[in-house]
Amino acid sequence: MKKWKRVKPIRYPSFDEWKRIAAQYDGTAHLSAGARKSRASSPRVDHGRLADAVSRYIDWE
């Protein structure tokens, strides 16, 4: 317990450092190869167009 109290807390990154680190994050690294492949095209989809397609699908179903 005494040793734990003497340890300095970790330094949190500045907001700019955090943004840079977050931009480099690969959210698919833990996925299987098939799941990574299916998600590879998702950044290229316009968010508004995707929202419209999902809305139409939900209305249809």
C-alpha atoms as a printed R data frame, in Angstrom:
   type eleno elety resid chain resno       x       y       z
1  ATOM     1    CA   MET     A     1   0.000   0.000   0.000
2  ATOM     2    CA   LYS     A     2   2.810   2.438   0.824
3  ATOM     3    CA   LYS     A     3   4.484   1.795  -2.516
4  ATOM     4    CA   TRP     A     4   1.229   2.407  -4.357
5  ATOM     5    CA   LYS     A     5   0.830   5.808  -2.699
6  ATOM     6    CA   ARG     A     6   4.305   6.876  -3.873
7  ATOM     7    CA   VAL     A     7   3.741   6.070  -7.525
8  ATOM     8    CA   LYS     A     8   3.048   9.131  -9.621
9  ATOM     9    CA   PRO     A     9  -0.191   9.053 -11.607
10 ATOM    10    CA   ILE     A    10   0.085   8.611 -15.362
11 ATOM    11    CA   ARG     A    11   0.129  11.725 -17.485
12 ATOM    12    CA   TYR     A    12  -2.932  12.165 -19.632
13 ATOM    13    CA   PRO     A    13  -2.283  13.352 -23.189
14 ATOM    14    CA   SER     A    14  -3.165  16.869 -24.210
15 ATOM    15    CA   PHE     A    15  -6.252  17.242 -26.356
16 ATOM    16    CA   ASP     A    16  -4.135  17.681 -29.501
17 ATOM    17    CA   GLU     A    17  -2.128  14.534 -28.673
18 ATOM    18    CA   TRP     A    18  -5.359  12.652 -28.024
19 ATOM    19    CA   LYS     A    19  -6.836  13.755 -31.372
20 ATOM    20    CA   ARG     A    20  -3.687  12.590 -33.194
21 ATOM    21    CA   ILE     A    21  -3.738   9.226 -31.409
22 ATOM    22    CA   ALA     A    22  -7.479   8.819 -32.022
23 ATOM    23    CA   ALA     A    23  -7.042   9.545 -35.735
24 ATOM    24    CA   GLN     A    24  -4.533   6.682 -35.976
25 ATOM    25    CA   TYR     A    25  -6.748   4.195 -34.125
26 ATOM    26    CA   ASP     A    26  -7.754   1.125 -36.114
27 ATOM    27    CA   GLY     A    27 -11.120   0.047 -34.760
28 ATOM    28    CA   THR     A    28 -11.078  -3.086 -36.895
29 ATOM    29    CA   ALA     A    29  -7.796  -4.535 -35.593
30 ATOM    30    CA   HIS     A    30  -9.587  -6.931 -33.244
31 ATOM    31    CA   LEU     A    31 -12.027  -8.190 -35.895
32 ATOM    32    CA   SER     A    32 -11.738 -11.285 -38.055
33 ATOM    33    CA   ALA     A    33 -10.480 -10.908 -41.621
34 ATOM    34    CA   GLY     A    34 -13.994 -11.239 -43.041
35 ATOM    35    CA   ALA     A    35 -15.419  -8.599 -40.728
36 ATOM    36    CA   ARG     A    36 -12.529  -6.232 -41.524
37 ATOM    37    CA   LYS     A    37 -13.188  -6.674 -45.236
38 ATOM    38    CA   SER     A    38 -16.902  -5.953 -44.865
39 ATOM    39    CA   ARG     A    39 -16.214  -2.801 -42.844
40 ATOM    40    CA   ALA     A    40 -13.478  -1.510 -45.155
41 ATOM    41    CA   SER     A    41 -15.976   0.365 -47.322
42 ATOM    42    CA   SER     A    42 -17.913   1.993 -44.478
43 ATOM    43    CA   PRO     A    43 -15.762   5.162 -44.282
44 ATOM    44    CA   ARG     A    44 -16.549   5.847 -47.946
45 ATOM    45    CA   VAL     A    45 -20.318   5.933 -47.397
46 ATOM    46    CA   ASP     A    46 -21.903   9.349 -47.001
47 ATOM    47    CA   HIS     A    47 -23.567   9.442 -43.575
48 ATOM    48    CA   GLY     A    48 -26.688  11.201 -44.825
49 ATOM    49    CA   ARG     A    49 -27.157   8.707 -47.642
50 ATOM    50    CA   LEU     A    50 -26.708   5.800 -45.243
51 ATOM    51    CA   ALA     A    51 -29.228   7.282 -42.798
52 ATOM    52    CA   ASP     A    52 -31.766   7.665 -45.624
53 ATOM    53    CA   ALA     A    53 -31.254   4.066 -46.755
54 ATOM    54    CA   VAL     A    54 -31.657   2.731 -43.219
55 ATOM    55    CA   SER     A    55 -34.789   4.824 -42.710
56 ATOM    56    CA   ARG     A    56 -36.319   3.531 -45.953
57 ATOM    57    CA   TYR     A    57 -35.457  -0.053 -44.995
58 ATOM    58    CA   ILE     A    58 -37.060   0.314 -41.566
59 ATOM    59    CA   ASP     A    59 -40.191   1.847 -43.130
60 ATOM    60    CA   TRP     A    60 -40.342  -1.005 -45.670
61 ATOM    61    CA   GLU     A    61 -40.006  -3.666 -43.012
